[in-house]
Amino acid sequence: MSVISSRLPVVFVAGNGRAGASAWPGQAHLAAERECLFLERLTVGDNPEAVVAALDARLDSPVHLVGHSYGAIAALLMASARRDRVASLTLVEPAALAVSSRSPRTATHIAALSPVFAVAGDAAVSAREFAARFAAANTTPVPDVSEEALERMAEHLRALRPPWGVPVDATVVTGIPTLVLIGDDDSMYAEVAQVLAGHGATVRAFPGAGHRPHDGRVAGELMERHWDRVEALT
């Protein structure tokens, strides 16, 4: 990936839901202004190390790296592995729960999800049952989708590495301009953000925005100003 203008490219790593450009409707217009890579799903389960390996092979110059939810884990790992390729980080509702595992909301989440991941490899647990257990642990309804779609979703969820089980170095943000966007400030994602803020990250909360604050205009503009400030200093 190479720069096609004076503005640095931006790489977007999605969470566990949609992937590619469809996961970033609020940022799709940026492709007309600068080079953008909306990373597609590489593996079932979104293996963070596979994402890092793919980016390492593809990137030949610094980029702005953006990660949402589970994708923020891969973004942080990439920043640790290839500091020279990451000009800035933008982490949206980061699910890097390894850094906040002892915080109350994160610990509650881990306690609820651990039994679900414990049966991920149990063939006796059907796709529907696994999806139901996963949804219940997250206090969300089971998605109203076809059986085929439910099977695919369950396959993906079963293959996930629990986010709290992926070691992440929070101190990497000390040397990289980092913006963290969160929805409500009383969530486990806010607990991750608090740890990152302790190492120099800038945190902005958008109460009521849910898990996708970057879909809102103001949050999107914050991202762009973040990149502009970094480029002004280089």
TITI-578873 format. One line per 3 residues: number of its first residue (from 1); their letters; for each residue x, y, z of N, C-alpha, C. Coordinates in Angstrom, 1 decimal. Last residue first. Layout:
NUM> a> X/Y/Z/X/Y/Z/X/Y/Z; ...
This chain:
234> tla> 4.3/15.9/10.9/5.3/15.0/10.2/5.9/15.7/9.1; 2.3/17.4/11.9/3.6/17.3/12.7/4.6/16.5/12.0; 0.2/17.1/10.3/0.8/18.5/10.4/2.1/18.4/11.1
231> evr> -0.6/14.5/10.8/0.1/14.8/9.5/0.8/16.2/9.5; -1.8/14.8/13.2/-0.7/14.0/13.1/0.1/14.3/11.9; -4.0/16.5/12.5/-3.0/17.0/13.5/-1.7/16.1/13.4
228> dwh> -5.4/14.8/10.7/-4.8/16.0/10.2/-3.7/16.5/11.2; -6.2/12.7/12.5/-5.3/12.4/11.4/-4.6/13.7/10.9; -8.0/14.3/14.0/-6.9/13.5/14.6/-5.8/13.2/13.6
225> rem> -9.9/15.0/12.2/-9.0/16.0/12.8/-7.8/15.4/13.5; -11.0/12.5/11.7/-10.3/13.2/10.6/-9.4/14.3/11.1; -12.2/11.9/14.2/-11.2/11.1/13.6/-10.4/11.8/12.5
222> leg> -14.0/14.0/14.4/-12.9/13.9/15.4/-11.8/13.0/14.8; -15.8/13.3/12.4/-15.0/14.5/12.2/-13.8/14.5/13.2; -17.0/11.1/13.6/-16.2/10.9/12.3/-15.3/12.1/12.1
219> avr> -18.2/12.2/15.8/-17.2/11.3/16.0/-16.3/11.1/14.7; -20.2/13.8/14.3/-19.2/14.4/15.2/-18.0/13.5/15.5; -21.7/11.8/12.9/-21.0/12.8/12.2/-19.8/13.4/13.1
216> gdh> -21.6/8.3/13.8/-22.1/9.7/14.0/-21.2/10.7/13.4; -20.3/6.0/13.7/-21.2/6.2/12.7/-21.8/7.7/12.7; -18.7/5.8/15.9/-18.1/6.3/14.7/-19.0/6.5/13.6
213> prh> -20.1/4.5/17.9/-20.1/6.0/17.9/-19.5/6.6/16.6; -21.4/1.8/18.3/-20.8/2.3/17.0/-20.8/3.9/17.0; -22.5/1.0/20.6/-21.3/0.4/20.3/-20.6/0.9/19.0
210> gag> -24.1/4.0/21.7/-24.0/2.6/21.6/-22.6/2.1/21.2; -24.6/6.7/22.1/-24.2/6.2/20.7/-24.1/4.7/20.6; -25.0/7.4/24.7/-26.2/7.1/23.9/-25.9/6.6/22.5
207> pfa> -22.1/9.5/24.9/-23.2/8.8/25.6/-24.5/8.6/24.7; -19.3/9.4/23.7/-20.6/9.8/23.0/-21.7/9.0/23.7; -16.1/10.5/24.7/-17.2/9.6/24.9/-18.5/10.2/24.2
204> rvt> -12.7/10.2/23.9/-13.9/11.0/23.7/-15.1/10.1/23.8; -9.3/10.3/25.0/-10.6/9.6/25.0/-11.7/10.6/24.8; -6.0/9.9/24.0/-7.1/10.9/24.2/-8.4/10.2/24.0
201> agh> -3.4/8.2/25.7/-4.4/8.3/24.7/-5.4/9.3/25.0; -1.5/7.9/27.8/-1.4/9.0/26.9/-2.5/9.2/25.8; -1.9/6.0/29.6/-0.7/5.9/28.9/-0.6/7.0/27.8
198> gal> -4.4/6.4/30.6/-3.3/6.5/31.5/-1.9/6.4/30.9; -5.9/5.8/28.4/-5.7/7.2/28.7/-4.6/7.4/29.7; -5.9/3.0/28.6/-5.2/3.6/27.5/-4.9/5.1/27.8
195> vqa> -7.6/2.8/30.8/-6.3/2.3/30.9/-5.4/3.0/29.8; -10.0/3.9/29.7/-9.3/4.5/30.9/-7.9/4.1/31.1; -10.6/2.1/27.7/-10.2/3.5/27.4/-9.5/4.2/28.5
192> vea> -11.4/-0.1/29.3/-10.2/-0.2/28.4/-9.7/1.2/28.1; -13.7/1.2/30.4/-12.6/0.7/31.3/-11.3/0.5/30.5; -15.2/1.5/28.1/-14.7/2.7/28.8/-13.6/2.4/29.8
189> yms> -15.8/-1.1/27.7/-15.0/-0.4/26.7/-14.4/0.9/27.3; -17.5/-1.6/29.7/-16.2/-2.3/29.8/-15.3/-1.6/28.8; -19.1/1.6/30.5/-19.1/0.3/29.9/-17.7/-0.3/30.1
186> ddd> -19.8/4.2/30.9/-19.9/3.3/32.1/-19.9/1.8/31.6; -19.9/6.0/28.9/-18.7/6.0/29.6/-18.8/5.1/30.9; -21.1/4.9/25.7/-21.4/5.2/27.1/-20.1/5.1/27.9
183> gil> -18.8/4.8/23.4/-20.2/5.2/23.5/-20.4/5.7/24.9; -15.5/6.1/22.5/-16.4/5.2/23.2/-17.8/5.7/23.2; -12.5/6.4/20.9/-13.9/6.8/20.9/-14.7/5.7/21.6
180> vlt> -9.2/7.5/21.3/-10.2/6.4/21.6/-11.6/7.0/21.7; -6.3/8.2/19.5/-7.7/8.7/19.8/-8.5/7.5/20.1; -2.9/8.6/19.8/-4.0/7.7/19.9/-5.3/8.4/20.3
177> pig> 0.3/8.7/18.6/-0.9/9.5/18.8/-2.1/8.7/18.7; 2.5/6.6/20.3/1.8/6.8/19.1/0.5/7.7/19.4; 3.8/6.1/22.7/4.6/6.6/21.6/3.9/6.8/20.3
174> tvv> 1.7/5.1/24.2/2.6/6.2/24.7/3.4/6.9/23.6; 0.6/2.9/23.2/0.0/4.2/22.8/0.8/5.4/23.3; 1.9/0.8/24.4/2.3/1.1/23.0/1.7/2.5/22.6
171> tad> 0.9/0.1/26.8/1.9/1.2/26.8/2.3/1.6/25.4; -0.7/-2.1/26.6/-1.3/-0.8/26.6/-0.4/0.3/26.5; -0.3/-4.9/24.8/0.6/-3.9/25.6/0.0/-2.5/25.5
168> vpv> -2.2/-7.8/25.2/-2.0/-6.5/24.6/-1.2/-5.6/25.4; -3.1/-11.2/24.8/-2.2/-10.2/25.5/-2.0/-8.9/24.6; -6.2/-12.4/24.7/-5.2/-11.9/23.8/-4.3/-10.8/24.5
165> gwp> -8.2/-12.9/26.5/-7.2/-13.9/26.4/-6.1/-13.5/25.4; -10.3/-11.1/26.2/-9.4/-11.0/27.4/-8.2/-11.9/27.4; -11.5/-12.1/23.9/-10.7/-10.9/23.8/-9.8/-10.7/25.1
162> prl> -11.2/-15.5/23.1/-11.8/-14.5/24.0/-10.9/-13.3/24.0; -11.0/-16.1/19.7/-10.3/-16.1/20.9/-10.9/-15.1/21.8; -13.7/-17.6/17.8/-13.1/-16.4/18.4/-12.1/-16.8/19.6
159> arl> -15.0/-19.7/16.9/-13.6/-19.7/16.6/-12.9/-18.5/17.2; -17.6/-19.3/17.7/-16.9/-20.4/18.3/-15.4/-20.3/18.1; -18.3/-17.2/15.9/-18.2/-16.9/17.4/-17.4/-18.1/18.1
156> hea> -18.4/-18.6/13.4/-17.5/-17.4/13.7/-17.2/-17.2/15.2; -20.4/-20.4/13.9/-19.1/-20.9/13.5/-18.0/-19.8/13.8; -22.5/-18.6/14.3/-22.1/-19.5/15.4/-20.7/-20.0/15.1
153> mre> -22.8/-17.5/11.8/-22.5/-16.7/12.9/-21.9/-17.5/14.1; -23.5/-19.8/10.3/-22.3/-19.1/10.0/-21.8/-18.2/11.2; -25.9/-20.5/11.5/-24.8/-21.4/11.5/-23.5/-20.7/11.3
150> lae> -27.4/-18.2/10.9/-27.1/-18.5/12.3/-26.0/-19.5/12.4; -27.7/-18.5/8.2/-26.9/-17.3/8.7/-26.5/-17.6/10.1; -29.3/-20.8/8.2/-27.9/-20.8/7.5/-27.1/-19.7/8.0
147> esv> -31.5/-19.9/9.5/-30.7/-21.0/10.1/-29.3/-21.0/9.5; -31.8/-16.3/9.3/-32.1/-17.7/8.8/-31.2/-18.7/9.6; -32.3/-14.2/12.2/-31.8/-14.5/10.9/-32.1/-16.0/10.5
144> dpv> -32.4/-12.3/14.6/-33.5/-12.9/13.9/-33.0/-13.1/12.4; -30.0/-12.9/17.2/-30.4/-12.3/15.9/-31.5/-13.0/15.2; -31.1/-13.1/20.5/-30.5/-13.8/19.4/-30.9/-13.2/18.1
141> ptt> -30.6/-10.0/22.4/-31.4/-11.0/21.8/-30.6/-11.8/20.7; -28.2/-9.6/25.1/-28.8/-9.2/23.8/-29.6/-10.3/23.3; -26.4/-10.2/27.2/-27.7/-9.5/27.5/-28.3/-8.9/26.2
138> naa> -24.3/-11.7/26.8/-24.1/-10.3/26.4/-25.4/-9.5/26.6; -25.4/-14.1/27.5/-24.2/-13.6/28.3/-24.0/-12.2/28.0; -27.3/-14.4/25.5/-27.7/-14.2/26.8/-26.6/-13.7/27.7
135> afr> -25.6/-14.8/23.2/-26.5/-13.6/23.3/-26.9/-13.3/24.7; -24.5/-17.2/23.9/-23.6/-16.0/23.6/-24.4/-14.8/23.8; -26.7/-18.9/24.0/-25.9/-18.7/25.2/-25.0/-17.4/25.0
132> aaf> -27.5/-18.7/21.3/-28.4/-18.2/22.4/-27.6/-18.0/23.7; -25.4/-19.8/20.0/-25.8/-18.4/19.7/-26.6/-17.8/20.8; -25.6/-22.4/21.0/-24.4/-21.6/21.3/-24.7/-20.1/21.0
129> era> -28.1/-23.1/20.0/-27.9/-23.1/21.4/-26.7/-22.2/21.7; -27.6/-23.0/17.2/-28.6/-22.1/17.8/-28.4/-22.0/19.3; -25.6/-24.9/17.0/-25.3/-23.5/16.6/-26.3/-22.6/17.2
126> sva> -25.5/-27.2/19.8/-25.9/-26.8/18.5/-25.6/-25.3/18.2; -23.3/-29.0/21.5/-24.0/-27.7/21.6/-24.3/-27.2/20.2; -21.9/-31.2/20.7/-23.2/-31.4/21.3/-24.0/-30.1/21.5
123> adg> -19.4/-30.3/20.2/-20.3/-30.5/19.0/-21.7/-30.8/19.5; -17.6/-27.9/21.7/-18.5/-29.0/22.1/-19.5/-29.2/20.9; -16.1/-25.7/21.6/-15.7/-26.8/20.8/-16.5/-28.1/21.0
120> ava> -17.3/-23.9/23.3/-17.3/-23.6/21.9/-16.9/-24.8/21.0; -17.6/-24.1/26.0/-18.3/-25.1/25.2/-18.2/-24.8/23.7; -16.2/-21.8/26.9/-15.7/-23.2/27.4/-16.4/-24.3/26.6
117> fvp> -17.6/-19.6/26.1/-16.4/-20.0/25.3/-15.9/-21.4/25.7; -19.4/-19.7/28.2/-19.9/-19.9/26.8/-18.7/-20.3/25.9; -18.0/-19.3/30.5/-18.6/-20.6/30.3/-19.1/-20.8/28.9
114> sla> -17.1/-16.5/29.9/-16.2/-17.7/30.0/-16.8/-19.0/29.9; -19.1/-14.6/30.0/-18.8/-15.2/28.7/-17.9/-16.4/28.8; -19.3/-13.8/32.7/-20.5/-14.3/32.0/-20.2/-15.0/30.7
111> aih> -16.8/-13.1/33.4/-17.4/-14.2/34.2/-18.6/-14.7/33.4; -16.4/-11.0/31.6/-15.5/-12.2/31.5/-16.2/-13.3/32.2; -18.2/-9.1/32.6/-18.3/-9.6/31.3/-17.6/-11.0/31.1
108> tat> -17.1/-8.6/35.1/-18.4/-9.2/35.0/-18.7/-9.8/33.7; -14.7/-7.5/34.3/-14.6/-8.7/35.1/-16.0/-9.4/35.0; -15.6/-5.1/33.1/-14.9/-6.1/32.3/-14.9/-7.5/33.0
105> rps> -16.7/-3.8/35.4/-17.6/-4.2/34.3/-16.9/-5.2/33.4; -14.3/-3.6/37.1/-15.6/-4.3/37.5/-16.5/-4.7/36.3; -11.0/-4.7/36.1/-12.0/-3.6/36.3/-13.4/-4.3/36.4
102> rss> -9.4/-6.7/35.4/-9.7/-6.6/36.8/-10.7/-5.5/37.1; -9.0/-6.4/32.6/-9.6/-7.6/33.1/-10.0/-7.5/34.6; -7.9/-4.5/30.9/-8.9/-4.0/32.0/-9.6/-5.2/32.7
99> val> -6.4/-5.7/29.1/-5.8/-4.5/29.8/-6.7/-4.1/30.9; -7.9/-7.6/27.9/-6.8/-8.0/28.7/-6.2/-6.9/29.5; -9.7/-6.4/26.2/-10.1/-6.6/27.6/-9.0/-7.1/28.5
96> aap> -10.1/-4.6/23.8/-8.8/-5.2/24.4/-8.9/-5.4/25.8; -12.1/-3.5/22.3/-12.4/-4.7/23.1/-11.1/-5.4/23.6; -12.8/-0.1/22.0/-11.8/-1.2/22.0/-12.1/-2.3/22.9
93> evl> -14.5/1.9/20.7/-15.0/0.9/21.6/-14.1/-0.3/21.6; -12.0/2.4/18.4/-13.4/2.7/18.6/-14.0/1.6/19.5; -9.0/4.0/18.0/-9.6/2.8/18.6/-11.1/3.1/19.0
90> tls> -6.6/5.0/16.0/-7.9/5.4/16.4/-8.6/4.1/16.8; -3.2/5.9/15.9/-4.2/4.9/16.2/-5.5/5.6/16.5; -0.7/6.8/13.4/-1.6/7.1/14.5/-2.6/5.9/14.7
87> avr> 1.3/5.5/12.0/1.4/6.9/12.3/0.5/7.4/13.4; 2.8/2.6/11.8/1.6/3.1/12.4/1.8/4.6/12.8; 5.1/1.5/11.0/4.0/1.5/10.0/2.8/2.1/10.5
84> drr> 6.9/1.4/13.1/7.2/2.2/12.0/6.1/2.3/10.9; 5.9/-0.5/14.8/5.7/0.9/15.2/6.0/1.8/14.0; 4.9/-3.4/14.6/5.5/-2.5/13.5/5.2/-1.1/13.8
81> asa> 4.0/-4.5/17.0/4.9/-5.2/16.2/5.6/-4.4/15.1; 2.3/-2.5/18.2/3.4/-3.1/18.9/4.5/-3.8/18.1; 0.5/-2.1/16.1/1.3/-1.0/16.6/2.5/-1.5/17.4
78> mll> -0.6/-4.7/16.0/0.1/-4.2/14.9/1.0/-3.0/15.3; -2.0/-4.7/18.5/-0.9/-5.7/18.2/0.0/-5.2/17.1; -3.8/-2.7/18.0/-2.8/-2.5/19.1/-1.7/-3.5/18.9
75> aai> -5.3/-3.9/15.9/-4.6/-2.6/15.7/-3.6/-2.4/16.8; -6.3/-6.2/17.2/-5.3/-6.3/16.1/-4.6/-5.0/15.8; -8.0/-4.8/18.9/-7.0/-5.7/19.4/-5.9/-5.9/18.4
72> agy> -9.8/-3.6/17.3/-8.9/-2.7/18.0/-7.8/-3.6/18.6; -11.6/-5.6/16.5/-10.5/-5.1/15.5/-9.5/-4.2/16.2; -13.4/-5.7/18.5/-12.4/-6.7/18.4/-11.2/-6.3/17.5
69> shg> -13.9/-2.3/18.1/-14.2/-3.4/19.0/-13.1/-4.5/18.9; -12.1/-1.1/15.3/-13.4/-1.1/16.0/-13.5/-2.4/16.8; -9.3/0.8/14.5/-9.8/-0.5/14.8/-11.1/-0.4/15.6
66> vlh> -7.1/2.3/12.2/-8.4/2.4/12.9/-8.9/1.0/13.2; -4.1/3.9/11.5/-4.8/2.6/11.7/-6.0/2.8/12.6; -2.6/5.6/9.0/-3.4/5.8/10.2/-4.2/4.5/10.3
63> vps> 0.7/4.4/8.1/-0.7/4.7/7.9/-1.4/5.1/9.2; 3.9/4.3/6.5/3.1/4.6/7.6/1.6/4.9/7.2; 4.5/1.6/4.1/4.7/3.0/4.6/3.7/3.3/5.7
60> dlr> 3.7/-0.8/3.2/5.1/-0.5/3.0/5.4/1.0/3.4; 1.5/-3.4/4.0/1.9/-2.0/4.2/3.3/-1.8/4.0; 1.3/-6.2/3.7/0.7/-5.3/2.7/1.2/-3.9/2.8
57> adl> 2.5/-7.6/5.7/2.8/-8.0/4.4/2.4/-6.9/3.3; 1.2/-6.5/7.9/2.7/-6.4/7.8/3.1/-6.7/6.4; -1.4/-7.3/7.4/-1.1/-5.9/7.3/0.5/-5.7/7.2
54> aav> -1.2/-10.0/7.9/-1.6/-9.5/6.6/-1.3/-8.1/6.4; -0.3/-10.1/10.5/0.5/-10.7/9.5/0.1/-10.1/8.1; -2.6/-9.0/11.8/-1.3/-8.3/11.9/-0.3/-8.8/10.8
51> vae> -4.5/-10.9/11.2/-4.7/-9.6/10.7/-3.3/-8.8/10.7; -3.4/-13.1/12.6/-3.6/-13.2/11.1/-3.7/-11.8/10.5; -3.7/-12.2/15.2/-2.3/-12.4/14.6/-2.4/-12.5/13.1
48> pnd> -6.5/-12.2/15.5/-5.8/-10.9/15.5/-4.4/-11.1/14.9; -8.8/-14.0/13.7/-7.6/-14.1/14.4/-6.8/-12.9/14.4; -11.7/-14.1/13.2/-10.9/-12.8/13.2/-9.6/-12.9/14.0
45> gvt> -13.4/-16.2/12.9/-12.9/-15.9/14.2/-12.0/-14.7/14.3; -12.2/-17.0/9.7/-13.2/-17.3/10.7/-12.7/-17.0/12.1; -10.1/-14.4/8.3/-10.3/-15.8/8.9/-11.6/-15.9/9.7
42> lre> -10.5/-11.9/7.2/-9.4/-12.8/6.7/-9.6/-14.3/7.1; -12.8/-9.6/6.0/-12.5/-10.7/7.0/-11.5/-11.6/6.4; -11.1/-6.6/4.7/-12.1/-7.7/4.6/-11.8/-8.7/5.7
39> lfl> -10.4/-3.3/5.5/-10.0/-4.7/5.5/-11.1/-5.7/5.6; -10.3/-0.8/3.6/-11.3/-1.3/4.5/-11.1/-2.8/4.5; -8.1/1.6/3.1/-8.2/0.1/3.0/-9.2/-0.3/4.1
36> cer> -7.7/4.6/1.2/-8.3/3.8/2.3/-8.3/2.3/2.0; -6.3/7.6/0.3/-6.3/6.2/0.1/-6.8/5.5/1.4; -8.7/10.3/0.3/-7.4/9.7/0.6/-7.4/8.2/0.4
33> eaa> -11.1/11.0/-0.8/-10.2/12.1/-0.3/-8.8/11.6/0.0; -12.7/9.0/-1.3/-12.6/10.0/-2.4/-11.6/11.0/-2.0; -12.8/7.6/1.0/-12.0/7.0/-0.1/-11.9/7.9/-1.3
30> lha> -14.5/8.8/2.7/-13.1/9.2/2.8/-12.3/8.6/1.7; -17.0/7.8/2.6/-16.7/8.9/1.7/-15.3/9.3/1.7; -17.1/5.8/4.6/-16.9/5.4/3.2/-16.5/6.6/2.3
27> qgp> -17.6/6.3/7.2/-16.2/6.7/6.7/-16.1/6.3/5.2; -20.0/5.3/7.9/-19.7/6.7/8.2/-18.4/7.2/7.7; -19.9/2.6/7.3/-20.7/3.5/6.4/-20.4/5.0/6.7
24> was> -18.1/0.3/7.7/-17.7/1.7/8.0/-18.5/2.6/7.2; -18.7/-2.2/6.9/-18.6/-2.0/8.4/-18.4/-0.6/8.7; -18.5/-2.2/4.2/-19.9/-2.2/4.8/-19.9/-2.0/6.3
21> aga> -15.8/-2.5/3.6/-16.4/-1.1/3.6/-17.8/-1.1/4.2; -15.0/-5.2/5.9/-14.9/-4.4/4.7/-15.6/-3.1/4.8; -17.7/-6.7/7.9/-16.3/-6.5/7.5/-16.2/-5.7/6.2
18> rgn> -20.0/-7.0/10.7/-19.7/-6.7/9.3/-18.2/-6.5/9.1; -18.7/-8.1/13.5/-19.9/-8.2/12.7/-19.6/-8.0/11.2; -16.4/-7.9/15.0/-16.9/-9.2/14.7/-18.1/-9.3/13.8
15> gav> -14.8/-4.9/13.6/-15.1/-5.9/14.7/-15.6/-7.2/14.2; -12.4/-3.9/11.1/-13.7/-4.0/11.7/-13.7/-5.0/12.9; -9.9/-1.7/10.5/-10.1/-3.1/10.9/-11.4/-3.2/11.7
12> fvv> -8.8/0.4/8.0/-9.9/0.2/8.9/-10.0/-1.3/9.2; -6.2/2.7/7.3/-6.6/1.3/7.3/-7.6/1.1/8.4; -5.4/5.4/5.3/-6.1/5.0/6.5/-6.5/3.5/6.3
9> plr> -2.5/7.2/4.0/-3.6/6.3/3.9/-4.2/5.9/5.3; -1.8/10.7/4.5/-1.5/9.3/4.7/-2.7/8.4/4.5; -1.6/13.1/1.9/-2.3/12.6/3.1/-2.0/11.1/3.2
6> ssi> -0.4/13.7/-0.4/0.3/14.1/0.7/-0.4/13.6/2.0; -1.1/10.7/-2.2/-1.2/12.1/-2.1/-0.4/12.5/-0.8; -0.9/8.0/-2.2/-1.2/8.6/-3.5/-1.3/10.1/-3.4
3> vsm> 1.3/5.7/-0.6/0.6/7.0/-0.5/0.3/7.5/-1.9; 0.6/2.2/-0.9/1.5/3.3/-1.0/0.6/4.6/-1.0; 0.8/-1.2/0.0/0.0/0.0/0.0/0.9/1.2/0.0
